Amino acid sequence: NVYQPSRCEEVLEEIRQCCIKHSAISVVCDGIDTSKPYEHNTIDY
């Protein structure tokens, strides 16, 4: 499997939006940066 962030960008942004709303009550959001929209800056293979 090769990780291709561009294929997951929409879902990752949905997770970020969820964490903006629920981070106070969700341990799933630990480590997710909610300060800015998700941007992938890697090369997809």
CHARMM internal coordinates of N, CA and C (Angstrom, degrees):
IC EDIT
DIST 1 N 1 CA 1.4517
DIST 1 CA 1 C 1.5171
ANGL 1 N 1 CA 1 C 109.41
DIST 1 C 2 N 1.3071
ANGL 1 CA 1 C 2 N 115.44
DIHE 1 N 1 CA 1 C 2 N 137.20
DIST 2 N 2 CA 1.4527
ANGL 1 C 2 N 2 CA 121.52
DIHE 1 CA 1 C 2 N 2 CA 177.18
DIST 2 CA 2 C 1.5235
ANGL 2 N 2 CA 2 C 107.53
DIHE 1 C 2 N 2 CA 2 C -118.02
DIST 2 C 3 N 1.3250
ANGL 2 CA 2 C 3 N 115.83
DIHE 2 N 2 CA 2 C 3 N 122.53
DIST 3 N 3 CA 1.4629
ANGL 2 C 3 N 3 CA 120.93
DIHE 2 CA 2 C 3 N 3 CA 179.60
DIST 3 CA 3 C 1.5237
ANGL 3 N 3 CA 3 C 109.70
DIHE 2 C 3 N 3 CA 3 C -68.52
DIST 3 C 4 N 1.3206
ANGL 3 CA 3 C 4 N 116.71
DIHE 3 N 3 CA 3 C 4 N 125.15
DIST 4 N 4 CA 1.4558
ANGL 3 C 4 N 4 CA 122.68
DIHE 3 CA 3 C 4 N 4 CA 179.32
DIST 4 CA 4 C 1.5284
ANGL 4 N 4 CA 4 C 108.20
DIHE 3 C 4 N 4 CA 4 C -123.91
DIST 4 C 5 N 1.3305
ANGL 4 CA 4 C 5 N 117.51
DIHE 4 N 4 CA 4 C 5 N 89.01
DIST 5 N 5 CA 1.4646
ANGL 4 C 5 N 5 CA 121.15
DIHE 4 CA 4 C 5 N 5 CA -173.79
DIST 5 CA 5 C 1.5207
ANGL 5 N 5 CA 5 C 114.40
DIHE 4 C 5 N 5 CA 5 C -56.30
DIST 5 C 6 N 1.3171
ANGL 5 CA 5 C 6 N 117.99
DIHE 5 N 5 CA 5 C 6 N -32.59
DIST 6 N 6 CA 1.4631
ANGL 5 C 6 N 6 CA 119.26
DIHE 5 CA 5 C 6 N 6 CA -178.50
DIST 6 CA 6 C 1.5227
ANGL 6 N 6 CA 6 C 111.64
DIHE 5 C 6 N 6 CA 6 C -63.09
DIST 6 C 7 N 1.3146
ANGL 6 CA 6 C 7 N 117.20
DIHE 6 N 6 CA 6 C 7 N -26.87
DIST 7 N 7 CA 1.4691
ANGL 6 C 7 N 7 CA 120.72
DIHE 6 CA 6 C 7 N 7 CA 179.38
DIST 7 CA 7 C 1.5254
ANGL 7 N 7 CA 7 C 111.52
DIHE 6 C 7 N 7 CA 7 C -77.24
DIST 7 C 8 N 1.3320
ANGL 7 CA 7 C 8 N 116.96
DIHE 7 N 7 CA 7 C 8 N -16.16
DIST 8 N 8 CA 1.4615
ANGL 7 C 8 N 8 CA 121.98
DIHE 7 CA 7 C 8 N 8 CA -177.91
DIST 8 CA 8 C 1.5270
ANGL 8 N 8 CA 8 C 112.38
DIHE 7 C 8 N 8 CA 8 C -109.63
DIST 8 C 9 N 1.3046
ANGL 8 CA 8 C 9 N 117.62
DIHE 8 N 8 CA 8 C 9 N -0.03
DIST 9 N 9 CA 1.4640
ANGL 8 C 9 N 9 CA 122.10
DIHE 8 CA 8 C 9 N 9 CA -171.40
DIST 9 CA 9 C 1.5247
ANGL 9 N 9 CA 9 C 112.86
DIHE 8 C 9 N 9 CA 9 C -53.99
DIST 9 C 10 N 1.3143
ANGL 9 CA 9 C 10 N 117.81
DIHE 9 N 9 CA 9 C 10 N -44.49
DIST 10 N 10 CA 1.4619
ANGL 9 C 10 N 10 CA 121.57
DIHE 9 CA 9 C 10 N 10 CA -178.31
DIST 10 CA 10 C 1.5312
ANGL 10 N 10 CA 10 C 111.31
DIHE 9 C 10 N 10 CA 10 C -64.04
DIST 10 C 11 N 1.3089
ANGL 10 CA 10 C 11 N 116.83
DIHE 10 N 10 CA 10 C 11 N -43.81
DIST 11 N 11 CA 1.4662
ANGL 10 C 11 N 11 CA 121.18
DIHE 10 CA 10 C 11 N 11 CA -179.60
DIST 11 CA 11 C 1.5242
ANGL 11 N 11 CA 11 C 110.44
DIHE 10 C 11 N 11 CA 11 C -67.64
DIST 11 C 12 N 1.3209
ANGL 11 CA 11 C 12 N 117.29
DIHE 11 N 11 CA 11 C 12 N -41.40
DIST 12 N 12 CA 1.4598
ANGL 11 C 12 N 12 CA 120.34
DIHE 11 CA 11 C 12 N 12 CA 178.63
DIST 12 CA 12 C 1.5245
ANGL 12 N 12 CA 12 C 111.24
DIHE 11 C 12 N 12 CA 12 C -62.66
DIST 12 C 13 N 1.3050
ANGL 12 CA 12 C 13 N 117.68
DIHE 12 N 12 CA 12 C 13 N -36.66
DIST 13 N 13 CA 1.4686
ANGL 12 C 13 N 13 CA 120.92
DIHE 12 CA 12 C 13 N 13 CA 176.67
DIST 13 CA 13 C 1.5261
ANGL 13 N 13 CA 13 C 110.32
DIHE 12 C 13 N 13 CA 13 C -67.91
DIST 13 C 14 N 1.3260
ANGL 13 CA 13 C 14 N 118.32
DIHE 13 N 13 CA 13 C 14 N -37.24
DIST 14 N 14 CA 1.4655
ANGL 13 C 14 N 14 CA 120.94
DIHE 13 CA 13 C 14 N 14 CA 176.03
DIST 14 CA 14 C 1.5242
ANGL 14 N 14 CA 14 C 110.61
DIHE 13 C 14 N 14 CA 14 C -63.50
DIST 14 C 15 N 1.3184
ANGL 14 CA 14 C 15 N 117.33
DIHE 14 N 14 CA 14 C 15 N -40.06
DIST 15 N 15 CA 1.4646
ANGL 14 C 15 N 15 CA 121.26
DIHE 14 CA 14 C 15 N 15 CA 177.14
DIST 15 CA 15 C 1.5235
ANGL 15 N 15 CA 15 C 109.69
DIHE 14 C 15 N 15 CA 15 C -62.96
DIST 15 C 16 N 1.3323
ANGL 15 CA 15 C 16 N 116.92
DIHE 15 N 15 CA 15 C 16 N -43.09
DIST 16 N 16 CA 1.4686
ANGL 15 C 16 N 16 CA 120.91
DIHE 15 CA 15 C 16 N 16 CA 179.12
DIST 16 CA 16 C 1.5270
ANGL 16 N 16 CA 16 C 110.43
DIHE 15 C 16 N 16 CA 16 C -60.33
DIST 16 C 17 N 1.3360
ANGL 16 CA 16 C 17 N 117.11
DIHE 16 N 16 CA 16 C 17 N -44.06
DIST 17 N 17 CA 1.4623
ANGL 16 C 17 N 17 CA 120.96
DIHE 16 CA 16 C 17 N 17 CA 178.93
DIST 17 CA 17 C 1.5325
ANGL 17 N 17 CA 17 C 110.94
DIHE 16 C 17 N 17 CA 17 C -62.33
DIST 17 C 18 N 1.3086
ANGL 17 CA 17 C 18 N 116.74
DIHE 17 N 17 CA 17 C 18 N -40.69
DIST 18 N 18 CA 1.4647
ANGL 17 C 18 N 18 CA 121.37
DIHE 17 CA 17 C 18 N 18 CA 177.62
DIST 18 CA 18 C 1.5268
ANGL 18 N 18 CA 18 C 110.33
DIHE 17 C 18 N 18 CA 18 C -62.34
DIST 18 C 19 N 1.3200
ANGL 18 CA 18 C 19 N 116.00
DIHE 18 N 18 CA 18 C 19 N -42.28
DIST 19 N 19 CA 1.4616
ANGL 18 C 19 N 19 CA 120.13
DIHE 18 CA 18 C 19 N 19 CA -179.20
DIST 19 CA 19 C 1.5238
ANGL 19 N 19 CA 19 C 111.78
DIHE 18 C 19 N 19 CA 19 C -68.25
DIST 19 C 20 N 1.3205
ANGL 19 CA 19 C 20 N 117.61
DIHE 19 N 19 CA 19 C 20 N -30.55
DIST 20 N 20 CA 1.4651
ANGL 19 C 20 N 20 CA 119.90
DIHE 19 CA 19 C 20 N 20 CA 175.20
DIST 20 CA 20 C 1.5265
ANGL 20 N 20 CA 20 C 109.23
DIHE 19 C 20 N 20 CA 20 C -59.83
DIST 20 C 21 N 1.3216
ANGL 20 CA 20 C 21 N 116.59
DIHE 20 N 20 CA 20 C 21 N -40.27
DIST 21 N 21 CA 1.4618
ANGL 20 C 21 N 21 CA 121.37
DIHE 20 CA 20 C 21 N 21 CA -177.80
DIST 21 CA 21 C 1.5249
ANGL 21 N 21 CA 21 C 112.86
DIHE 20 C 21 N 21 CA 21 C -79.81
DIST 21 C 22 N 1.3447
ANGL 21 CA 21 C 22 N 117.66
DIHE 21 N 21 CA 21 C 22 N -37.08
DIST 22 N 22 CA 1.4606
ANGL 21 C 22 N 22 CA 120.28
DIHE 21 CA 21 C 22 N 22 CA -167.04
DIST 22 CA 22 C 1.5280
ANGL 22 N 22 CA 22 C 115.14
DIHE 21 C 22 N 22 CA 22 C -120.19
DIST 22 C 23 N 1.3171
ANGL 22 CA 22 C 23 N 118.56
DIHE 22 N 22 CA 22 C 23 N 11.74
DIST 23 N 23 CA 1.4677
ANGL 22 C 23 N 23 CA 119.64
DIHE 22 CA 22 C 23 N 23 CA -174.12
DIST 23 CA 23 C 1.5293
ANGL 23 N 23 CA 23 C 112.93
DIHE 22 C 23 N 23 CA 23 C -61.83
DIST 23 C 24 N 1.3136
ANGL 23 CA 23 C 24 N 117.61
DIHE 23 N 23 CA 23 C 24 N -28.83
DIST 24 N 24 CA 1.4635
ANGL 23 C 24 N 24 CA 120.13
DIHE 23 CA 23 C 24 N 24 CA -178.97
DIST 24 CA 24 C 1.5271
ANGL 24 N 24 CA 24 C 112.09
DIHE 23 C 24 N 24 CA 24 C -66.82
DIST 24 C 25 N 1.3260
ANGL 24 CA 24 C 25 N 117.11
DIHE 24 N 24 CA 24 C 25 N -24.44
DIST 25 N 25 CA 1.4670
ANGL 24 C 25 N 25 CA 119.97
DIHE 24 CA 24 C 25 N 25 CA -176.50
DIST 25 CA 25 C 1.5250
ANGL 25 N 25 CA 25 C 112.87
DIHE 24 C 25 N 25 CA 25 C -118.08
DIST 25 C 26 N 1.3339
ANGL 25 CA 25 C 26 N 117.48
DIHE 25 N 25 CA 25 C 26 N 8.41
DIST 26 N 26 CA 1.4633
ANGL 25 C 26 N 26 CA 120.15
DIHE 25 CA 25 C 26 N 26 CA -176.13
DIST 26 CA 26 C 1.5218
ANGL 26 N 26 CA 26 C 111.28
DIHE 25 C 26 N 26 CA 26 C -127.98
DIST 26 C 27 N 1.3400
ANGL 26 CA 26 C 27 N 116.82
DIHE 26 N 26 CA 26 C 27 N 121.98
DIST 27 N 27 CA 1.4659
ANGL 26 C 27 N 27 CA 120.31
DIHE 26 CA 26 C 27 N 27 CA 176.16
DIST 27 CA 27 C 1.5250
ANGL 27 N 27 CA 27 C 111.07
DIHE 26 C 27 N 27 CA 27 C -76.41
DIST 27 C 28 N 1.3190
ANGL 27 CA 27 C 28 N 117.92
DIHE 27 N 27 CA 27 C 28 N -15.37
DIST 28 N 28 CA 1.4607
ANGL 27 C 28 N 28 CA 122.08
DIHE 27 CA 27 C 28 N 28 CA 178.60
DIST 28 CA 28 C 1.5280
ANGL 28 N 28 CA 28 C 110.42
DIHE 27 C 28 N 28 CA 28 C -62.30
DIST 28 C 29 N 1.3167
ANGL 28 CA 28 C 29 N 116.83
DIHE 28 N 28 CA 28 C 29 N -29.05
DIST 29 N 29 CA 1.4645
ANGL 28 C 29 N 29 CA 121.51
DIHE 28 CA 28 C 29 N 29 CA -175.48
DIST 29 CA 29 C 1.5256
ANGL 29 N 29 CA 29 C 113.58
DIHE 28 C 29 N 29 CA 29 C -83.12
DIST 29 C 30 N 1.3229
ANGL 29 CA 29 C 30 N 118.72
DIHE 29 N 29 CA 29 C 30 N -4.18
DIST 30 N 30 CA 1.4618
ANGL 29 C 30 N 30 CA 120.53
DIHE 29 CA 29 C 30 N 30 CA 176.94
DIST 30 CA 30 C 1.5198
ANGL 30 N 30 CA 30 C 109.34
DIHE 29 C 30 N 30 CA 30 C -58.15
DIST 30 C 31 N 1.3211
ANGL 30 CA 30 C 31 N 116.79
DIHE 30 N 30 CA 30 C 31 N 126.50
DIST 31 N 31 CA 1.4533
ANGL 30 C 31 N 31 CA 120.77
DIHE 30 CA 30 C 31 N 31 CA 177.32
DIST 31 CA 31 C 1.5149
ANGL 31 N 31 CA 31 C 114.88
DIHE 30 C 31 N 31 CA 31 C 89.90
DIST 31 C 32 N 1.3203
ANGL 31 CA 31 C 32 N 117.95
DIHE 31 N 31 CA 31 C 32 N -3.81
DIST 32 N 32 CA 1.4638
ANGL 31 C 32 N 32 CA 120.36
DIHE 31 CA 31 C 32 N 32 CA 178.15
DIST 32 CA 32 C 1.5240
ANGL 32 N 32 CA 32 C 108.46
DIHE 31 C 32 N 32 CA 32 C -93.42
DIST 32 C 33 N 1.3233
ANGL 32 CA 32 C 33 N 115.97
DIHE 32 N 32 CA 32 C 33 N 123.12
DIST 33 N 33 CA 1.4601
ANGL 32 C 33 N 33 CA 121.74
DIHE 32 CA 32 C 33 N 33 CA -179.04
DIST 33 CA 33 C 1.5208
ANGL 33 N 33 CA 33 C 108.86
DIHE 32 C 33 N 33 CA 33 C -78.72
DIST 33 C 34 N 1.3280
ANGL 33 CA 33 C 34 N 116.05
DIHE 33 N 33 CA 33 C 34 N 112.20
DIST 34 N 34 CA 1.4622
ANGL 33 C 34 N 34 CA 120.19
DIHE 33 CA 33 C 34 N 34 CA -179.08
DIST 34 CA 34 C 1.5242
ANGL 34 N 34 CA 34 C 112.02
DIHE 33 C 34 N 34 CA 34 C -99.35
DIST 34 C 35 N 1.3297
ANGL 34 CA 34 C 35 N 117.42
DIHE 34 N 34 CA 34 C 35 N 3.87
DIST 35 N 35 CA 1.4654
ANGL 34 C 35 N 35 CA 120.39
DIHE 34 CA 34 C 35 N 35 CA -175.36
DIST 35 CA 35 C 1.5211
ANGL 35 N 35 CA 35 C 113.53
DIHE 34 C 35 N 35 CA 35 C -76.93
DIST 35 C 36 N 1.3186
ANGL 35 CA 35 C 36 N 117.56
DIHE 35 N 35 CA 35 C 36 N -18.46
DIST 36 N 36 CA 1.4666
ANGL 35 C 36 N 36 CA 120.14
DIHE 35 CA 35 C 36 N 36 CA -179.24
DIST 36 CA 36 C 1.5227
ANGL 36 N 36 CA 36 C 109.32
DIHE 35 C 36 N 36 CA 36 C -150.62
DIST 36 C 37 N 1.3268
ANGL 36 CA 36 C 37 N 117.70
DIHE 36 N 36 CA 36 C 37 N 155.48
DIST 37 N 37 CA 1.4704
ANGL 36 C 37 N 37 CA 120.82
DIHE 36 CA 36 C 37 N 37 CA 178.55
DIST 37 CA 37 C 1.5246
ANGL 37 N 37 CA 37 C 111.58
DIHE 36 C 37 N 37 CA 37 C -59.55
DIST 37 C 38 N 1.3134
ANGL 37 CA 37 C 38 N 115.22
DIHE 37 N 37 CA 37 C 38 N 151.31
DIST 38 N 38 CA 1.4579
ANGL 37 C 38 N 38 CA 120.56
DIHE 37 CA 37 C 38 N 38 CA 179.46
DIST 38 CA 38 C 1.5194
ANGL 38 N 38 CA 38 C 110.17
DIHE 37 C 38 N 38 CA 38 C -64.99
DIST 38 C 39 N 1.3263
ANGL 38 CA 38 C 39 N 116.24
DIHE 38 N 38 CA 38 C 39 N 132.57
DIST 39 N 39 CA 1.4658
ANGL 38 C 39 N 39 CA 122.43
DIHE 38 CA 38 C 39 N 39 CA 173.69
DIST 39 CA 39 C 1.5103
ANGL 39 N 39 CA 39 C 107.50
DIHE 38 C 39 N 39 CA 39 C -131.53
DIST 39 C 40 N 1.2953
ANGL 39 CA 39 C 40 N 117.68
DIHE 39 N 39 CA 39 C 40 N 129.11
DIST 40 N 40 CA 1.4604
ANGL 39 C 40 N 40 CA 117.65
DIHE 39 CA 39 C 40 N 40 CA 173.77
DIST 40 CA 40 C 1.5173
ANGL 40 N 40 CA 40 C 107.35
DIHE 39 C 40 N 40 CA 40 C -94.83
DIST 40 C 41 N 1.3075
ANGL 40 CA 40 C 41 N 115.31
DIHE 40 N 40 CA 40 C 41 N 135.89
DIST 41 N 41 CA 1.4616
ANGL 40 C 41 N 41 CA 120.12
DIHE 40 CA 40 C 41 N 41 CA -179.03
DIST 41 CA 41 C 1.5244
ANGL 41 N 41 CA 41 C 110.41
DIHE 40 C 41 N 41 CA 41 C -129.62
DIST 41 C 42 N 1.3073
ANGL 41 CA 41 C 42 N 114.10
DIHE 41 N 41 CA 41 C 42 N 37.56
DIST 42 N 42 CA 1.4575
ANGL 41 C 42 N 42 CA 120.27
DIHE 41 CA 41 C 42 N 42 CA 176.83
DIST 42 CA 42 C 1.5248
ANGL 42 N 42 CA 42 C 108.49
DIHE 41 C 42 N 42 CA 42 C -118.54
DIST 42 C 43 N 1.2868
ANGL 42 CA 42 C 43 N 116.16
DIHE 42 N 42 CA 42 C 43 N 170.22
DIST 43 N 43 CA 1.4598
ANGL 42 C 43 N 43 CA 121.58
DIHE 42 CA 42 C 43 N 43 CA 179.56
DIST 43 CA 43 C 1.5228
ANGL 43 N 43 CA 43 C 109.10
DIHE 42 C 43 N 43 CA 43 C -93.71
DIST 43 C 44 N 1.3178
ANGL 43 CA 43 C 44 N 116.88
DIHE 43 N 43 CA 43 C 44 N 126.62
DIST 44 N 44 CA 1.4627
ANGL 43 C 44 N 44 CA 120.78
DIHE 43 CA 43 C 44 N 44 CA 175.31
DIST 44 CA 44 C 1.5261
ANGL 44 N 44 CA 44 C 108.83
DIHE 43 C 44 N 44 CA 44 C -80.80
DIST 44 C 45 N 1.3179
ANGL 44 CA 44 C 45 N 115.57
DIHE 44 N 44 CA 44 C 45 N 136.47
DIST 45 N 45 CA 1.4696
ANGL 44 C 45 N 45 CA 120.42
DIHE 44 CA 44 C 45 N 45 CA 178.93
DIST 45 CA 45 C 1.5019
ANGL 45 N 45 CA 45 C 110.67
DIHE 44 C 45 N 45 CA 45 C -106.78
END
COOR INIT
IC SEED 1 N 1 CA 1 C
IC BUILD
